[in-house]
Amino acid sequence: MADGFESYEAIKIWKDEVIDSFQGDTLSLNEFHDRVLRKVYRLAANRLKNGTPPCGFSWFITGSGGRFEQGLISDQDHGIIYETSSPEAAAYFSKLGEELSYGMAVAGYPYCEGKVMSSNPLWCQSTAGWKAQLLQWLEEESWQSIRYLHIFYDARPLVGAESFVNELKSFIYDFQKEHPKLLMRLLENVMHMKNAVGPFGQIIAEEKGLHKGSVDLKTTAIIPYVNAVRILAIKEGIKETSTLARMDRLAENHHELPEYRENFRKLLSYRLLLATDKSYEDSHYLNLKNLSKAEKHELKKILKDGKKLQQYVQAIVEKGVSK
């Protein structure tokens, strides 16, 4: 039994009963998601028949959860780093990863389509295995490997030692210091985003289908800010995962960021207050009919500024590569 919960189904019932009370505040909502996931972890760990963890470890979440930017509905993005490279440790954490993924799904967090989950051996490895995996991604520089680096850098420890995650982030930082062209590959990987504002200054909404008249806030607005700020964080070795926290740290050397920070804060508020659909995919769409004229004007500015932020980061990266 974990915190009085004997099943993942019971955790889901409790979660669904109270989560709407956190709808108005991103910080409180994400703290609540953390509480839910820790309850899932405790129940999963209790269900394993082979006892306590055989070595130190970290169970981390990534994606919007890692960045503390989840909405009411969130899917799975998580992994495990364990200290000792041994068959015993591999067997234990493999079973734990499978149980965690199953438990999260039952508790209301859909499986990740990209399989970024602890049940996937790629995302459940020893520290040594992780370093070898990261080095392969860093040297390979394929689209998929660069995407994985973006995903990993948003990792935030939820259970266990924070040091395991930070050690691997330092590994990435040290590599890019020696190989500045990596930042250009990271940038190229995320530059091709759908235009959100048309040539005449209009917001481009979906023209047909279930989301006709709506804008996908995740892909057109939130992700451009997230990606640009993450690249600056990797460049400067900043280990914070929240986009807002990264901007706070980066503002010391990038005085343009405070305005962009306010834009991003507003974006998170828009998503919480105005997204009313109840499936994961639908939760990212904002119907423009729900916005006042002033809100549409504000959203348009935020979307345009997202493009400017990308261009700002691109100039910094290109300058570093040309040295």
N, C-alpha and C positions, 0 to 999 in steps of 0.2 A: 504494500500500500504506500502511495506517495502523497503526503499532505492530505490524507483523507480520501484520495481518489484511488479506486480499485481498478479503473479501466480508462482507456483513452477516450472511450465514448462519454464517460462522466466528465472528463476534462473538457470535451467539446461542448457539452450541455452548459457547463459553468461559463465557459468562454463566450458562447453565444448569448447567454443571459445578460452579461455585464459589459460587453465590449462597446456597445453603442454609447455608453456613458463617457467614453473617452474620445468621441468623434471630434470634438472641438479643439483638441490640442495634440499636435504631433508627438511631442515629448512624452506626455502621459500615455498616449496610445502605444508607443513603442516600448515604454517600460512595462506596460501590460503584456504585450507580446512576449517580452523576455520572461515574465513570470510564467506565462503559459508554457513556453518551451522548456523552462527549467523543471516544471512539473512533469512534462513529457519525459525529460531526461531521467529524473529520479525513478519514475515508474519503469522506464526501459532498463535502467541499471539494475533495479530490483528483480526484473524478470529473467535476467541472465543467470544461468545455472552455474557458471564457472566463477562466481564470487566477485571479489573486488578487482579493480584495475591492476594489472601486474607491473605498471610503471607510471611515471608522470605522463600527462597528456593534456591536450586542449581540444574541446569541441567548440568549433567556431561557426558562426553564421556569416553569410556574405550577401551580396545583392542589396536590395533595399533594407533588409533586416540588419545587415552588417553596418550600413550607413545610418541606421536609426531613422529611416525615412519610409517605413511601411504605412500603407493605408489600412482601412478596416479589414481588407482581404489581402492575404499574402501567400505566395507559394513557397516552396522549399528551396533554400540555397545554403548548404552547410558542408562541413568536412571535419576530419579528425587528424590531428598530429600527435603521434605518441613517441615517447623518448627512446625506447629500446628497440633495436632491430633484432627481434627474436621470433621464432615460430609461435611461442606462447602469446606474445603481445599481438602479433598479426591475427591470430585466431580470435582472441578476445575482442579486439576492436573491430574486426570484420563483423562479428555477430552483433556487437553494440551498434554499429553503423546501420545494419539492416533493421534492427529493432527501432532505432530512432526514426528512420525514414518511414517505416510502417506506422509508428505511433503518431508522428506528425500528420500523416495523411488522414488517419482516423480522427484526429483532433481538429481537423479543418484546414490543414495546410496542404494544398494539392502537390503531388509529385512534380518535380522540376522537369520540364520537357527536355532540357539540355543535360539532364542527369548529373547536375552539380549537387550531389548528395553523399552523405557518409556511407551509404550502401554501395556506392561505386568505388572500386579499389583505387581509381585515379585520385579520389578525394579523401582517401583514408590510408595514410602512410606514416612510416616512422620519420623522424627528423632527417635522417640520412636519405631515406627514399624521397622525401619532399625536395631536398636540395638537388638531388639528381634529376628529379622531374622538372624543377624550376630551371635548372641549367639547360636542359633539353629544350624547354619552351623559349628560353632567352636566346639560345644559339640558332634554333630552327627558324624562328621569325615567320612562320606561316600565319595565315589569317586566324586559324583556330588557336594556335599556341599564344599569339598576342592577345586574343580575346580572353583566354584563360588567365593570363597575367593581370589583365584589367579586373577580372572577377576576384582573383586571389587578393589583390591589394585592398579590397573592401572588407577583408576578413576581420571579424571582431569576436574575441573569445567570449563564450557564454558560460562555459563550465571548464574548470581546470586552470592551468598556468598561462598567463598572458605572454610570458617570455618566449614560448615556442613560436607563436605567431610573429612577434616582433623580430625574432632572430631571422626568420625567413624573409620578412620585409626588408631587413637590413641587407640580406643577401642580394635581393633585387636592386636595392639602391646602390650598393657597391659595384654591381655589374654595370649599371647604366652610367656610373661615373667614369668607368673605363671605356665604355662603348656608347658615346653620346647619340649615335645614330638610332639607338633603340627607341629614344623618345619620339623620333620621327615616325618609326613604325607604329608605335602606340597611337600617335596622332592620326596617321593614315587609316588605322583600323576603325576609327570612330567618326571620321569626318563626313561620311556620306549619309546624312540624315534627310528625312523628308522635309521639304519646305513647308513652313507653317504660315508664312505671310506671302501673298501674291504680289505680282509686279505693280499693282495699283494700290498696294497697302492694305488689302483686305485679308482677313483671317481665312485660311483655306480649311473649310470643314469637309467632312465626309459627304459625298454626293449621293450615295445610295446605300442600301442595306440597313441593318439594325441600328447603325449609329449615324444615319443620315442627319446632317445638321450639327454634328458633334465634332469635337477636336480630341485627338488622342494626346492627352497631356503628358503621358509617359514618354512617348517617342519624339514628339515635336517640341516639348518644352523642358521637362525635367531632365531627361537623359543628356541633352547637349550641355547643360550646366554641370551635371555630375561628371561627365567624361572630361571636360576641359579642366575642371578643378583637380580631378584625380591625377591627371598628367603632371600638373604643377606640383602636386604633393609627392609624386614619385621622384620628380626632378630634385626636390629639396629634402627628401628623406623624411617627410612628415608621416607619422604612423596613425594619426587620428583617422577615423573612417567617415564620420559625419561630414557631409559637404559643407555645412555651416561651420563646423569646428575647423575644418581644413582652411576655409576662407579666413577665419579669425587668425590662424597661424600665418597664413600666407600674406595677410594684409601688411605685415611688418616690412615686406620687401615689394609688395605690389599694391600701391596706394589706390589703384582703380577698383579694387575688389569690394569695398563696402557697399556700393550701389548695387552691384551684382548680387551680393549677399541678401540684401533686402528683397530683390526680385525673387530669389529662390525661396526665401521664407514665405512670400506671398503665394508662390506656386504650391507649396505644400499645404497652405491653408485652403486654396481653391480646391485642391483635390479632396480634402477632408470634408469641406462644407457643401460642395456642389455635386460631387459624384454620388449618385443614389442607387446605382445598380448593384446587384448582389452576387455576381460571379466575378472570378478573378480578372478575366479578360475585359469584361464590361466596366470594371471599376476604374479604369483609366480614362474613360471617355467623359468629356464635359460638354453638355448640350448648350450651345450658344444662346438658345432661347431663355436660359435661366440667368443670363447676365444682363445687367443694366448697360446703358450706353457708356457710362463711365467705366464700368468693369471691363467692357470689351476694349475700350481704349487702353486701359491699363494692361490687359493681357497682351494686346498687340505690341506694346512697348517691351514687355518682358520677353516675348518671342523674338523680337528684333535684337534685343540686347544679348540673347543667347547666342545669336550668330556673331555679334561683335566680340563676345567673350572667346568664342572659338578662334576668331581671327587674331585676337590678342595673344592667345596661347601659341598659335601657329607661328607668329612672328618671333616669339621667345625661343621656341624650339629650333626654328630655322637659323636663328642667330647663333645658337649653341653649336649646331652641326657645322656651320661655315667657319668656325674658329680654327 
